[in-house]
Amino acid sequence: MQNMRSSHIHNKYTRLLILTCLVLSGLICNLQAQIISPAGKLISNATMDAFLKKQMDSLQLPGLSIAFINKGKVVYHRALGIKDIKTKEPVNEQSIFEAASLSKPIFAYWVLKMTDRGLLSLDTPLYKYLPYPDIAQDERYKLITARMVLSHQSGLPNWRFFPADSALHVKQDELYLKFKPGTSFFYSGEGFLYLSQVIAHLLNRSLQNIEPVFEKEVTVPLHMAHSSFTANPYILKHKVSGHQEGHVDPVNGPNWPVLPSLQIDSNTFNPAATLHTNALDYAAFIIALMKDKGLSRKSIQEMFRPQLTAPLAEDFRKAGYSTWGLGIAIAQSPVGTFYLHSGNNGNFQSGFLMDKTRQSGYVFFTNCDHGNTFNEKLMAFLALK
């Protein structure tokens, strides 16, 4: 009996010792945790913390949600700053940002899932599924396909409400074609909007009630619990405020008025601009892309291969982009091929970059109009520029 009791005590303390070792091991790993940039640069968590603090201070970023991925896993995540410059309420892990044009890659992913199901073809003219009265005055629109939309070769402008194009003799708010579809590149949110209307039609839905289908087919299987194109109670409760710099006071620095987002209707699914999310949720999507999750091999190849039949626009080339896939930009660098996208809703800016081969990358969201500058400094810090 005594031997049994001694054995029991011995086993109890052995388990406790093992548990303690595991805990200590975890702590040591955390202390030694580091990020490996897509260029192979090793960065400790402490060094990244210091870099982010410096950038938030120097660029006057109100809030930031950021995550880094190594070997297909999130290895670093921070939710920093404040939700609103007036209330000073801190950003936290539940905080939600506007993804702006980071909406486009995840919509493209959904479109490819539907091509896998045979719901539509990438190369069937969209008008055969759904005519588009807004551009029906130009018969050339009947050439537009899903492939052209996802690779920005539709000929449609970015947004019809932008200033008029005097060279083409069009008015503001008038939808028009800048060129014959399929013959050139022009970044277009309007093209994505047309494609989303086609998708809604094929699903017997509208842009006001298509969200549940998107959730079922994309955000739920990818474990993006708090990402949505349209408003819901969680989004409304946790969304941060967007800020756009006004005048700069020489003593107090930038004036940051809180502005409503440009042309954002929270009740309408807009595939080009209205995704609401944060870095952890969006990192789950990037990891799915890295691991070829949810798409056929054919769709994966189509998404990541160069699609352009004409040169990329000069402003994109200057930014380091090389060409475009389906819903995602491609950049060639001395250290490899990167897939990337940026977003800009005016008072929200964001960006991501991934190295699919090394399963490495990052994603961030800001609630101001200095996010693009932050991205440039981040890429330089990561030795990517």
Salt bridges, closest charged atoms under 4 A:
ASP49 OD1 - ARG78 NE 2.89
ASP57 OD2 - LYS53 NZ 3.00
GLU89 OE2 - LYS83 NZ 3.14
GLU93 OE2 - HIS77 ND1 3.86
GLU98 OE2 - LYS239 NZ 2.62
ASP123 OD1 - ARG147 NE 2.69
ASP134 OD2 - ARG160 NH1 2.98
ASP138 OD2 - ARG140 NH2 2.87
GLU139 OE1 - LYS142 NZ 3.39
ASP165 OD2 - LYS178 NZ 2.87
GLU190 OE2 - ARG160 NE 3.06
GLU217 OE2 - ARG117 NH1 2.75
GLU245 OE1 - HIS370 NE2 2.53
ASP292 OD1 - LYS356 NZ 2.52
GLU302 OE1 - ARG147 NH1 2.68
GLU302 OE1 - ARG305 NE 3.17
GLU314 OE2 - LYS318 NZ 3.40
ASP355 OD2 - ARG358 NH1 2.43
ASP369 OD1 - HIS370 NE2 3.88
